[in-house]
Amino acid sequence: MQVLEHLEPKKVFSLFEEMCAIPHGSRNTKAISDWCAAFAKERGLEYYQDEANNIIIIKPAAPGYENAQPVVLQGHLDMVCEKAAGCTKDMDREVLDLAIDGDFVYAKGTTLGSDDGIAVAMAMAILDDKDLPAPRIEAVFTTDEEIGLLGATALDVSPLKGKKMINLDSEAEGIFTVSCAGGNTTACTLPVTRASFEGSCLTVTVGGLTGGHSGAEIHKGRANSNMLMGRVLRSLAQKTDLRIERVDGGLKDNAIPVETRATVLVADLQAAQQLADEMEQILKNEYSTTDPSLFVKAEAAQSTQLPMDKDSTGKVICMLQCLPNGIEAMSADIHGLVQTSLNMGILVTHEADVCASYSVRSSVDSQKQMLKDRLCCLMEQLGGRVEFSGEYTGWQYQEHSPLRELMVEVFQEQYGKAPKIEAIHAGLECGIFAGKMPGLDCVSLGPDLLEIHTPREKMSISSVQRVWKFLLEVLKRSK
């Protein structure tokens, strides 16, 4: 007996349970992609499967919908595989153990994969319904979304004719996502030279910060320890002759760094330590609300390598003081949305250079390019270089969206209230598709999924039922 077989809508939950019997973590998507291909073959549906295991399945328009614009339904095949402490399941080989608790479906001891298995199950149930009144359906299932939108980036979209796309990768019912940021990783590298210097050695630490996600929490005004270290070093250099041995901070370019350390040699030890105390009070005052545990310490240390010479020290301080960081622009279309930002997430010193790694984000591609140009301009003047990687396109808010207007109309009728229209300052697959398919009209939605990416993940049964009813009505009216 299947665990979910009594749940409605039967086809959706049946297909979801079939997915849960096939291991499909990121980078392990061949079997699940082949399952989708077999599904299409059995029903005589047109399909395209690529080397990245992405798959497109196409269902012709129902009678009466031949002249309607096709609708693209999109989700991703891969799931995040996490286990509870003590769980021995091999998620690369074993099926998930599904269970029901009241209104929720969950997997015993592991993540459930409702993100984004429920999108695939809904789209396949639509493909399987021969009598469904709907336009041509183009179901697109991508891979390795959870590890960098890799499948969407590799996908050839030429088989797609649709210019309206419903992405089913949101986790909160009643919220329509209509814009996301594009971005990249930018590495700013400054060559340094080293020379001997007589002075006292100190380890200067800026720490105790709150940190957070550099997209979702960049608007909260939290301090960046790498940038604060630039201020502290600049102030020290104004008080006493100073040379930097090394400066390092942060672990991920997409996380606001919480601690940065610098090893320096100073001519006047007492003045340096006094200045560090003064800077602590200044910064604690500035960030008393966002970073109440902030501290600045200057402690005696042992020198372990030649320090940078005077010129290199000055350039490193200039880089940390003058490179941009934080919010650059807010959206004029969506109140409270960060449109463009960057975060110096990682600062690393090597023998011959100092590298600052950024996560650059914008929902407007021209503003992302503006930030890239600013970083290049300053680094060129300092004698450094800039390298870009992991480029992905932003999904800009469209003031006029017939798809969004239809979905809002249907939602108000079925729920008796307006949906929340939202944009996020992070990357989504919608941004990749918007870049590849000019003129794409896109909305992202989904049922309530709780604590995704954790062994506590669960999916609301009643929410799936409501979103399914809503989706069918939107397709029915898409003439």
N, C-alpha and C positions, 0 to 999 in steps of 0.2 A: 504493500500500500504506500502510495506517495503521500508525503506530508501535507502538500498544498492542494491536493486534488479536489477538495471540497470548497475551495475559495473561488469567489467570483471577482473578476471575469476569468472563467476557467482556462481559456486558451492562454491568456497572459501569464497566469501563475504556473501553468503546466510548462510553458516554454522556459520560464525563469528557473523552474526546478531542473529541467533538462540541462540548462547552462551550469547550474551548481554541481552537476555530476561530471563536469569536464574542467579540470584544472586550467585556469586562464589568468594567471598573474602576468604582470608586465614582462615582456621578453619570452613569454611562454604561451603564445597565442595561435600557433599553427593548428592545433586540434580544434579550438573553438571556431576559427575561421573556416576550417574544412567542414565543420558541422553546419555552418551557415550556407556553405556552397552546396552541401548535400540537400539541405532544405529547399534551396532554389531549384536544383535539378529535379527533385521529386515532384515539384509543382509546375515544371516547365517554364520557370521564370528566367528572364534574361539576367545574367550576373557577370561581374568582373571581379577577379581576385588577383592581387598583385604580390610581389615578392616580400613586401612588408606585412603580409597577411591582412591588409585592408580588404574589405569586400563591399561592393555595390550590388544591390538587388533591385530590379525594376519590375513593377507591376503595371500593366496597361490601365488606362482610364476606364472607369465603369461606364455603361451606356448612359448617355446624356451629359457626360463630362469630357467628351472627346476634345472640345475646344477650350477647356479650362487649362489654366497654367499648372504645370506639374508642381507637386509639393515634395521637397526633400525632407525626410525624417532622418535625424542624425544622432548617433551615440557612439560610445567606444566600447570595445570588447574586453580590454584588460581591466583587472582589478588590483587593488593593493592587498597584498598578502601579509597579514599580521596575526599573531597568535597570543593568547593569554599565557601568563606564566604557568608552566607545567603542562601545557598542551603539547602532545607528541605528534600531532598530525603532520604529514608531509604534504604541504600544500602544492607542491609541484607534481604530485602523483595521485593524491587521494581526493575523494569527493567531499564536499561540505556536508556537515550534519545539520540539516535544517530543523527548526523547531518553531512553535507558535506560542506566544504569551499574550493573551488578550488580543489587542488590535495589532500586534507586531509580529513580524517574521524576523528571525535571527538565526545565526549559525553558532552551534555550540563550540566555544573555545577559540573561534576565529572571526575574522572579518566575513561579512556576508556577500560583498560584491554587488549589492544593490546599486552602488555607484560603479559602473553604469549599466549593470545587467538588466535593470528594469526598463531602460530605454530600448535595449535590443529586443527584449521580450514583447514590449508594446508594438514596436515597429514590425516585428515578425508576425504577430497576431493580426495586424492590419494586412500584411502581405498575404496571409493565409485565408482571409475572409473573401470568398468569391462574390458575395452579394453586397459588399460594402459600397455605398454610394460615395465615390471619391474620385478626384482627378488621378492622373498618372502619379504613382508613388515611387520615389527614388530613395530607397533606404541605404544609408551610408554608415557602415560600421568600421571605425578606425581602430588602430592598435597603439599601444604604448603611449597613451595620453598621459598616464600618471607619472611618466618619467621624462616629460618634456614635449608633449604634443607631437611625438615623432611620426606616428602614422599619418596624421593629417598633413604634416609637412611633406611627406613622401607621396601622397595620393595624387594620381592623375584624375582631374575632375572633368576631363573631356566627355565622358559618357553622360554627364548630367545636363539636362535641359532646363531644369527648374531654376527659378530666381527667387523662390520663397522657401525658406528653410526653417523648420521647427527643430531646434536642438533640445534633447530631452536629458540634459546633464545638470539640471539644477536640483537642489535638495530641499527646497522649501515651497510648499504649495501656496499659491496665491501671489507669488513674486515672479514677475516677468523681467528677465535680464535682457537689456537692449544695447549694451555697449561694454567693451572691455579694452584693456590696455594692450598695446603691442610692446615689444621690448627687445633687449639684447643684454649680453654681458660685455662690458667694456673694461679692458685692462690698460691702465696708464702706467707706463714703465719709465722711470727716471734713472739713467746711469749715474753712478757716483764714483768718485776717487777718494782714496784714503791716505792719510798722512799722520805722523805722530803729533801729539799735543800733550802738554803737561797740565794736568788738572785733577780734580777730585771726581771720582766716578759715582754716579747716582742712577738708581732705577726710579724713573718717574712713572706712576700709574694713575690713569684715569679710569675709575671703575664704579661698580655698584649701580649701573644704569638699568633701566627697565627693559629696553630692547623691544623686539616684536617683528612682525612680518613687514618687509619693506614696501609691500603694496597695500595690504589691508589696513595697516596701522601707521602709514607714513603721515597721515593727516593729524595724528594725535600730538604732534609737537615734541616727541620724545628725543632726548639727546643722542647724538652719534659720538661714541667715544673716540673714533679716529679724528673727527673734525675738532672735538674739544682738545685733543692732544696737540693739534696744530696751534690752537690759541695759547695753550700752556707753554709750548716750546718757544713761540714767538715772544711771549712775555719774559721768559727766562733769558732769551738772547738779548733782550733790551736791558736787562739788569747786570748780566755778566757775560764774559766771553764764553762761548759754548760750542761743543762739537758733538754731533750725534754718532753713536756707534751703530745703533739699530732702533727701529720703531716697528712694532707689530700689533695688530688688533683685529678682532672679528674672525668668524669661522665660515660664514656663507655670505655671498654677495646679495642674496635676497632676504637677509636678516639684518636688522639694525644692530650694530655691534655694541656690546655692553662693557667691554674692557679693552684698553690699549696700554701697552707698556713701551717705554723708551729707555734705552741705556745711553747716558750722556756723560761727557766730561765737562766740568765747569771750572772756571778760574776762581770764583768766589763761592765756596760751599755754603756759607751762612746766608748770603744773599739769595742763593737759589732755593734753599729750604724755606726761607721766609716767604719768598714769592710763591712757592707752591701752596703754602698755607693760605695766602691771600687769594690765590686763584680758586681754591676750594670754596671759600666763602662767597666769592663772586658767582661761581657756577651753581652752587647750592641755592643761592637766592634766585637765579634765573630759572632754574629747573625744579623748584621746590614742590611743585604740583605733579609734574610728569615723572620726575626721577628723584624721589625723596631720599634715596640711599646713596646718592652720588658722593664720591670721595676723590680727592687728589692726594697722592702720597709721593714724597721724595725721600728715598731710603738709600743709605750707603751701600755700595756694591763693588764688585771686583771687575775691572776691565778685562775682557777676553779677546779683543781684537783691536786692530788699529781703528781709530775713529775716522769718520769722513772729514775731508778738509773743509776749510772755511766756506769755499764757494759751494760745494755740494751740500753742506749743512744748510746754508741759506736757501738753496733751491728746494730742498726737501720741505723746509718750513713754509716756503712760498706755496708749494704744491698743496700742502695740507690746509693752508689758510685760504687759498684762492680758488681751488677747484670747487665747482658748484656741488651742492648737496641738498636734498630735501625737495619740497614742493616748488615747482617752477610755474605752474599754471593750474587754475581751477576751471572746471567746465562752466560755460555760460548757459548751457542747455539744461543741465541737471544739477539742481542745488546741492551743494555739499560734496560733489564728486571731484576727486583729484583727477585732473586731466593729464598732467605731465609731472614726472618726478624722477629723481635718481638717488641712489643710496651707495655711499662708499662702504661696502660691507666687509671687505678684506684688505688689510694692509700688511705686506710682508717685505722684510729686508733680506736681501741676499748679499753676497760679498761685493758684487759689482753694481747692484741696482736696488731701487725700492719700487715695489709694484702696488698700485691701488686698484682693486677690482670693484667695478660698479654693476649694479642692476639698474638699467635705464628703462623707464616705462612711459608710454603715452598712448592714449586712444586716438591721437592725431599724428599720423606718420611724419608729417612735415615738422612737427615740434620734436619728435624723437630725433630727427635728422639735425635739428637745430642744436640739441644737446650734444650730439656726436661732434658737431663742428666746433662747439665751444671747448670741449675737452681737447680736441686736436689742436686748436689755436693756442691754448695756454701751454700744452705740453711741448709743442714745437718751439715756442719761445724759451722754454726751460732746457731745451736740448733733449727732450724725451721722445717717446713714441707711443702710439695708441693702436690697440688691436681690438677688433670686434668679432664676436661669435654668438651663436644661438639666436640669430635674428628671427623674430616673428612679428606678424602684422597686427596692428590695432584694428578694432572694430568700432568705428565712429558712430555716434548716435545719429539716427535719421529722424529729422523732424516730421517728415511725411512717410508713414509706413502703413500701407493698406493691410498687411498681415497683422500688425500690432492692433490696428483699429478693429479688425474683425474679432481678434481674440479677446480684446477688452469687452466688446459688445456681448459675445457669448458668455464670458465670465460673469458679467453683471447680471445676465438673465438667470444663470444657473446658481450663482452664489448669493445674489441679492446685495452685492457690494462691488466696489471697484478693486481690481488687483493693484498691487504695488508695482510701480515701474522703477527698475533699479539698474544701475550700472556698477561695474566693479573695476577697481584699479589693479587688475591682475590679468594674466593671460588665459584665454579660453580658445577652444578649437574654432569657435565662431570667427575669431579674428583671422585665423589661417584661411578659412573658407571665404571670408569677406575679401581678403587680399587676392585670392585666386579666381573669384567669381564677381567681377565688377557689377554693381547694381543689385547685389544680393539683399533681399529683405529678410531679416532674420530675427527670431525671438527664441530665448531659451527658457524652459520651464521644467518642472518635474514634481513628483510627490514628496511628501515629508520623509526624509531619510535622516536618522539621528546618529551622531557620533561615528560618521564614516571614517574609514582608515584606521579604526581601532577594533579590538575584539568585542567591543560593546555595541557595534553597529547594528541598527535595526530599522525595519521599513514598515511604515504604517499601511495596513491593509485597506482601511477605509479611505485613506488619501489616494492610494493607487486607484481605487474604484472611481473616485470623483474625477481625478485627472484623466482617466480612461474615457469616461463619459464626455468630458469636456473636449478631449482630442477628437473623438468621433464626430462631435457636432461641428467643430471647426472644419474638418475635412468635408463634411456634408455640405457646408455652406461655401466651399471654395470653388465656386463655379466661375 
